Amino acid sequence: MASADFLRTPDNNFTELEGFPYQPRYLDIADDDVDGLRMHYIDEGPTDGPIVLMMHGMPTWSYLYRTIIKELVAQGYRCIAPDHIGFGRSDKVLDASWYNIARHTKNMKQFVEQLDLRNVTIMVQDWGGPIGLAQVAHMPERFSRLCIMNTWLHHDGYEYTPGIQQWIQQWSPGGLFEANVPEKFTLGGLMAMATARITPQDSVFKALQGETPVYEGEAGDVQRAYDAPFAGLGREGHAGPYRFPMSIPFHDMISGDAAHQEQNFATINALKIPVHFMWGNEDPVFVTEWGRKWSSLIPQATFDEIVGARHFLQDTHGPEIAQLLLNYMHA
């Protein structure tokens, strides 16, 4: 490949996003197949403050952590939130086959090492779990505390819920989202619906009937923010989001890096550092029963249910999560 095989979202897509005044920063990512890749990240708070590294998943970006960043920076923490390649303000590689979890993990390793992050508290959710926790498993000396939210690591005996299986089906060829994003409805509209700011009847269903959904108030803010990374890029610019569901090991063990996930699961569970599970209790994908089971495998772990939160709990319950984490860090 050459550098022409990726897209770079125009800066003006990101102007005046509600609650996100943070300055963009960029890091060059070395890749064997694509030259010139740039990864975006947020780096807010005092440069000598305790570091909190925030890892997002599908189909989000660093905007997901906006209110958590605000709360932690006010308490003197340095908050760093990168966007995976293919998401947010990071570059979008066009070849869908380029994306796999091993590559995302390698990219994030470069990120942590280039910034030389140490004594890190890491927050992970969704695909941020396998990618972020791999950094802890491989470089444990750099990490001092974990905050694990609605995610998983593949391992023998892990039960993929009907919610996960449905998500895979919806992004498989001919599935609801594969066939209609972004031509009929957008990832921003999907996020407004997934965070219960608009009903499916007023968003996805209306779009499928050829009508234009109306996103107002918070729904409009969320829709614009999660559409911003992809607006004007067409379907080819969505390759990153399209590949994440297809990389779940229930569907594809290789692209999901299943073997390494299983190794990392054992390593993480054996750590002696503080581990805090914070779980949205209305998530049909990574259900509370699983979160409690995982936390029970780590003797020093704490477990908090975020009542009323769905899968994207950072977006809807950020201040509550930030306060819980602050309480643990100051205990």
C-alpha positions in Angstrom: 0.0 0.0 0.0 0.9 3.7 -0.2 -0.2 6.7 1.7 -3.0 7.4 -0.7 -4.8 4.3 0.6 -6.3 6.2 3.6 -8.6 9.1 4.2 -8.1 12.0 6.6 -11.3 13.6 8.0 -11.4 17.3 7.4 -10.8 19.4 10.6 -14.0 21.4 10.0 -16.0 18.2 10.7 -15.1 18.6 14.4 -16.0 22.3 15.0 -18.3 23.2 17.9 -19.0 19.7 19.2 -21.0 19.9 22.4 -18.9 19.4 25.5 -15.7 18.7 23.7 -13.4 21.7 23.7 -10.2 19.6 23.7 -7.3 20.3 21.4 -6.3 17.6 18.9 -2.9 16.0 19.1 -1.4 13.5 16.6 1.1 10.7 16.7 2.7 9.1 13.6 2.1 5.3 13.5 4.6 3.1 11.7 3.0 0.4 9.6 4.5 -2.1 7.2 1.6 -1.7 4.7 0.5 1.9 4.9 2.9 4.9 5.0 2.1 8.2 6.7 -0.6 7.1 9.2 -1.6 9.5 11.9 -3.3 8.7 15.2 -5.3 11.3 17.0 -5.5 11.7 20.8 -6.6 14.0 23.5 -4.1 15.0 26.2 -5.6 17.2 28.9 -4.6 18.2 32.3 -1.3 18.9 34.0 1.6 17.2 32.2 3.0 16.0 35.6 -0.4 14.8 36.8 -1.3 11.1 37.4 -2.1 9.6 34.0 -5.5 8.1 33.1 -5.5 6.4 29.7 -9.0 6.0 28.1 -9.7 3.3 25.5 -12.8 3.4 23.2 -14.4 0.7 21.1 -17.0 0.5 18.3 -18.2 2.8 16.8 -17.0 5.5 19.1 -13.9 7.7 19.6 -12.4 9.9 22.3 -15.6 12.0 22.5 -17.0 9.1 24.4 -15.0 10.1 27.5 -15.7 13.9 27.3 -17.4 14.2 30.7 -15.0 11.9 32.4 -12.1 13.9 31.1 -13.7 17.1 32.5 -14.2 15.6 35.9 -10.7 14.1 36.3 -8.8 17.1 34.9 -10.5 19.3 37.5 -9.0 17.0 40.1 -5.4 17.3 38.7 -5.3 14.2 36.5 -3.7 14.0 33.1 -6.3 12.4 30.8 -5.1 10.8 27.5 -7.7 9.4 25.1 -6.5 8.1 21.7 -8.7 7.2 18.6 -8.0 3.9 17.0 -6.9 4.1 13.4 -10.2 4.1 11.4 -12.1 6.1 14.1 -12.4 9.6 15.4 -9.9 12.1 14.1 -7.4 9.3 13.3 -6.7 8.3 9.6 -9.1 5.8 8.0 -7.4 3.0 6.0 -9.6 2.1 3.1 -8.8 -1.6 2.8 -11.1 -3.5 5.2 -8.7 -6.4 5.3 -6.0 -4.2 6.9 -8.0 -4.1 10.2 -7.5 -6.8 12.7 -7.1 -6.8 16.5 -3.5 -7.7 16.5 -2.8 -4.6 14.3 -4.9 -2.3 16.6 -3.0 -3.8 19.6 0.4 -3.1 17.9 -0.6 0.5 17.1 -1.6 1.1 20.7 1.7 -0.3 21.9 3.5 2.2 19.7 1.3 4.9 21.2 2.1 4.0 24.8 5.8 3.6 24.1 6.2 6.8 22.1 4.5 8.9 24.8 6.4 6.8 27.4 3.4 6.5 29.6 4.0 5.2 33.1 2.2 4.7 36.4 -1.0 4.6 34.3 -4.6 4.0 35.3 -6.3 2.5 32.2 -10.0 2.7 31.5 -11.3 0.2 28.9 -14.7 -0.7 27.4 -15.9 -2.6 24.3 -13.0 -3.3 21.9 -10.9 -1.0 24.2 -10.9 -4.0 26.5 -8.9 -6.5 24.3 -6.8 -3.8 22.8 -6.1 -1.9 26.0 -5.7 -4.8 28.4 -3.2 -6.3 26.0 -0.9 -3.4 26.8 -1.2 -4.1 30.5 -0.5 -7.8 29.9 2.6 -7.1 27.8 3.9 -4.1 29.6 2.6 -4.5 33.2 5.4 -2.2 34.6 3.7 0.8 33.0 0.3 0.3 34.6 -0.8 0.8 38.2 -4.6 0.5 38.1 -7.4 -0.9 35.9 -11.0 0.3 35.3 -12.9 -2.3 33.3 -16.3 -1.4 31.9 -18.6 -3.6 29.8 -16.0 -5.6 27.8 -14.5 -9.0 27.6 -11.4 -11.1 26.8 -12.0 -14.2 24.7 -11.2 -17.4 26.5 -12.3 -21.0 26.6 -15.8 -21.3 27.9 -16.7 -17.6 27.3 -20.4 -17.5 26.4 -21.2 -15.1 23.6 -24.6 -13.6 24.4 -27.5 -13.4 22.0 -26.8 -9.6 21.9 -23.3 -10.2 20.7 -24.4 -12.7 18.1 -27.1 -10.4 16.9 -24.5 -7.5 16.6 -22.3 -9.8 14.4 -25.3 -10.7 12.2 -26.3 -7.1 11.8 -22.9 -6.2 10.4 -22.5 -9.4 8.3 -23.1 -9.1 4.5 -26.8 -8.3 4.0 -27.3 -7.5 7.7 -29.3 -4.5 8.9 -26.3 -2.2 9.5 -24.0 -3.6 6.8 -26.7 -2.9 4.2 -27.7 0.5 5.4 -24.8 2.4 7.0 -24.1 5.1 5.9 -26.5 5.2 3.0 -29.8 5.2 5.0 -28.7 5.9 8.5 -25.4 6.9 10.2 -23.3 5.8 13.1 -24.2 9.1 14.8 -27.9 8.2 14.6 -27.1 4.7 15.8 -25.3 6.1 18.9 -28.2 8.5 19.6 -30.5 5.4 19.6 -28.0 3.2 21.5 -27.8 5.8 24.3 -31.6 6.0 24.6 -31.7 9.6 23.4 -34.1 8.7 20.6 -36.2 5.7 20.1 -35.6 3.1 17.3 -39.0 4.1 15.9 -37.9 7.7 15.5 -34.4 6.9 14.2 -33.5 3.7 12.4 -37.0 2.6 11.5 -37.9 6.0 10.1 -34.7 6.0 8.0 -35.4 2.5 6.6 -38.8 3.8 5.5 -37.2 6.6 3.5 -37.9 9.3 6.0 -35.3 11.6 7.6 -35.0 11.2 11.3 -34.9 14.4 13.4 -32.3 14.5 16.1 -33.0 17.3 18.6 -31.4 18.4 21.9 -28.9 15.8 23.3 -29.8 13.4 20.6 -28.7 16.0 18.0 -25.5 16.7 19.9 -24.6 13.0 20.1 -25.6 12.3 16.5 -23.4 15.2 15.2 -20.4 14.2 17.3 -20.4 10.5 16.4 -21.0 11.3 12.7 -18.2 13.9 12.6 -15.4 11.3 12.0 -17.1 9.9 8.9 -19.2 12.7 7.4 -18.4 13.0 3.7 -16.1 9.9 3.6 -18.6 7.5 2.1 -18.8 3.8 2.8 -15.1 3.2 2.1 -14.2 5.6 4.9 -16.2 3.3 7.3 -13.9 0.3 6.9 -12.7 0.5 10.5 -16.2 0.3 12.1 -17.3 -2.4 9.6 -14.4 -4.7 10.7 -14.7 -4.6 14.4 -18.0 -6.7 14.6 -16.4 -9.1 12.1 -13.4 -9.5 14.3 -15.3 -10.8 17.3 -13.8 -14.3 17.9 -17.3 -15.9 17.8 -17.2 -15.0 14.1 -13.4 -15.0 13.3 -10.8 -16.4 15.7 -7.9 -15.1 13.7 -8.8 -11.5 13.0 -10.1 -11.3 16.6 -6.6 -12.4 17.9 -8.4 -15.0 20.0 -5.3 -16.9 21.2 -3.6 -13.8 22.5 -6.8 -12.7 24.1 -7.0 -15.9 26.1 -3.4 -15.6 27.2 -4.1 -12.0 28.3 -7.2 -13.0 30.2 -5.0 -15.3 32.4 -2.4 -12.6 32.9 -4.9 -9.9 33.8 -6.6 -12.1 36.3 -3.3 -12.8 38.1 -2.4 -9.1 38.5 -2.0 -7.8 42.0 -2.8 -4.1 41.2 -6.2 -2.5 41.9 -8.9 -3.5 39.5 -12.3 -1.8 39.4 -15.2 -3.2 37.4 -17.8 -0.6 36.6 -20.7 -2.2 34.7 -23.7 -0.7 32.9 -26.4 -3.0 34.2 -28.7 -2.6 31.1 -26.2 -3.8 28.5 -27.6 -6.7 26.5 -24.1 -7.4 24.9 -21.9 -7.7 28.0 -24.4 -8.6 30.6 -23.9 -7.9 34.4 -23.7 -11.6 35.2 -20.6 -11.8 33.1 -19.1 -8.7 34.7 -19.6 -10.1 38.2 -18.2 -13.5 37.1 -15.1 -11.9 35.7 -14.6 -9.7 38.8 -14.9 -12.8 41.1 -11.8 -14.2 39.4 -9.6 -11.3 40.7 -9.5 -11.4 44.5 -8.7 -7.7 45.0 -11.3 -6.5 42.4 -14.2 -4.2 43.2 -17.5 -4.3 41.3 -20.0 -1.4 40.9 -23.2 -1.5 38.9 -23.9 1.7 37.0 -27.7 1.5 37.4 -29.6 2.4 34.2 -26.5 2.5 32.0 -26.4 0.6 28.7 -23.4 -0.5 26.7 -22.0 3.1 26.2 -21.9 3.9 29.9 -19.1 6.5 29.6 -21.3 8.6 27.3 -24.4 8.6 29.5 -23.0 8.2 33.1 -19.6 9.9 32.8 -19.7 12.0 36.0 -20.8 9.0 38.1 -18.0 6.8 36.7 -15.4 9.6 37.3 -16.5 10.0 40.9 -16.3 6.3 41.6 -12.8 6.1 40.1 -11.7 9.2 42.1 -13.0 7.6 45.3 -11.0 4.5 44.7 -7.8 6.4 43.7 -8.0 8.6 46.8 -8.9 5.8 49.2 
